[in-house]
């Protein structure tokens, strides 16, 4: 169980608010923040060790979680709230392949506006449209499960393709893969909604 922050020295608080990666990142605009450095990940890469990422996140939250600052000054409470929120943002972004790819590409100048992104592959676009129509028209559990398996596999293949593209420095292909991944995730989301029992809505 974490030691209550009020028992930590003021000197440590000053160090946390002036010298750590989190406090330094808070001084920057959101688009300038290095989410990898915030979590203590040395290499900025699409391929992330999820177990290590979670360990880094939990370690930082034991330091910055607002519950540890409940009986401290307003300054300390405000800092912990901002720091904890930033750590949460960094973790949620780097944990999800789509968000991680979007973040890395944005740092290289690629836009992040979903509304302006388009699919240049007519065959893939036709597949997406047909899949969405099939999900909308089907209430058969077997059909939905079959589609779910298919698109989970497709999602895995696209993530691997995006990883390969980043590894060879092909950002255009990585961006294309990111867009494809977004559409596949939408299909999977639509399937999950249809699978939910009617009473849960």
N, C-alpha and C positions, 0 to 999 in steps of 0.2 A: 504493500500500500504506500503511495507517495507520501513523503513528509509534508505536512501543511506548510504552505509557503511562508506563513508568518514566523516560522522557526528558522527560515533561511536568512542569512546575514544580509544587511543592506548593501554590503560590498558586492555580493553575488548578484543582487538585483541590478546594481549599476552596470555590472559586466554584461548581464543579459540584455540590457536595454541600450548598450552602446557598442558592443564588440561582436555580437553573434550575427550569423547570416540572416536570421529572421528580422532582427532589429534593423539591420542595414537595408534589407529589402523593403521594409515599411517606409523608408525614406524615398523610395523610387515610385514612379508612376507604374500602374499595373503592367503595362506592356513592356516595361524595362526589367521586370523581376525575373530572376533565374530560378525557376521552380526546382530544378535539380539541386542547386546549391543550397536552397532553403532546407531541403530534406537531407542534405549531406551526401548526395550522390555525386561522385567525382566526375563521371563521364556522362555527357549529354548525348544519349542514344535512344533510338526508338525501342530497342530491346532492353527491358528492365527486369531485374530479378524481383518478382512480386513479393517473395517472402522477405527479402532484405528491405524493400520499400516499406512494407508494413511495419517491420521492426523499427526503422528510422522514424516513421510517423508516430508510433506509440511512445517511443522514447521522448520525442519532442512534446507530445501532449502531456506527459507526466510533468513537464516543466512549465508549460504555458496554459494548461487548462484553467478556465476562469474559476472553477470550484476551489482551486488552491489559493485564490486571491480574495476570497469572500470577505475576510476580516482585515484587509489591507487598505491602503489609501486609494483615493479615486484615481490617482496617477497610475498606480500599479494595476488596478482593475481595468482601466482603459487600455493599458498596454497589453495585458493578458488577453483581453477580448480581441484586440486587433491581431495579436500574434497567433492566437489559437485559430482564428478565422483564416489567416493566411496559410497556416500549416494544413488546415482542412482542405483549402482550395488546391494547394500544391499536390496533396495526396490524391484527391479525387481526380484531378487532371491527369496525373501521371499513371494512375491505376488503370484507367480506361483506354484501350488502344485508339479509339476514335479521337478522344480528347487529347491524348498524347500526340498523335500525328498532327492534329490541328494546331496544337501549341508549337510544335517543332517547325512546322511549315510557316506559321505566322512569324516566327523569329527570322525566317529567311525571306520574308516579304510576300508570302502568299496570303491572299485575303481569307477572312474567316466568315464572310457573310453567306449564310446558307442560301439566301434568296437569289444570289447572283451566280451560284454554282450550277453548272450544267453538265450533263453527260454527253460526251462526244461519241460514244459507242452506241449506234442505233440498235444493235442486237441486244445489248444489255438493257437499254431503255425499254425495248419491247418486252423483254423478260420481266422487268420490274412491273410494268403496267399489267401484264397478264397475271403475275403472281398476286398483285394487290386485288385484282378483280376476282381471282380464284378464292382468296381469303374472304373477301366480302360476300361472295355467293355461297360459301360452304359453311354448313353447321355440323358436318360429319366429323367426329373425333378422329377417325382413322385418317381421313384426308388431311386434316390440320396437323396431325402428328407426323405424317409423312413429309409434309411441307416443312415442318419445323426441323426435322432431321436434315433435310436437304439444305436448308438455308443456314443451319448451324455449321454444317460442313463448308458451305460456301463462305461464311464469315471467317472461318479458320483459314481457308485458302487465301482470302483477300488479305488478312492480317499478315500472313507469311510473305505475300507478294509485296506488301508495303514495307515490311522489314527488309526484304532483299533490295528494294529500290533505295531505301535510306542507306543501306550498307555500301552500295556502289555509287552513292552521291547523285542518283537520278531523281531529283526532286519533282520533276514534272510527272513521272510515273507514280511517285509516292502520293502526290496530290490527286491524281486520277484514282488511285486505289482508295484514298481517303473518301472521295465522293461516292465510289461504289459501296464502300463499307457503310456509309451513312444510309444509303438506300436499303441495304440488306438488313441493317438494324431496325429500320422502320417496318420492314416486312415481318421480322420476328416479333416486334412489338405488337403489330396488328394480330398476329397469330395468338399471342399470349392473351390479348384482350378477348378474343373469341373463345379461348379455352376456359376463361374464368366462369365459374358457376353464376347463373343469373341472380342468385340471392346475394352475391357479394357486391353487386353494383348499387 
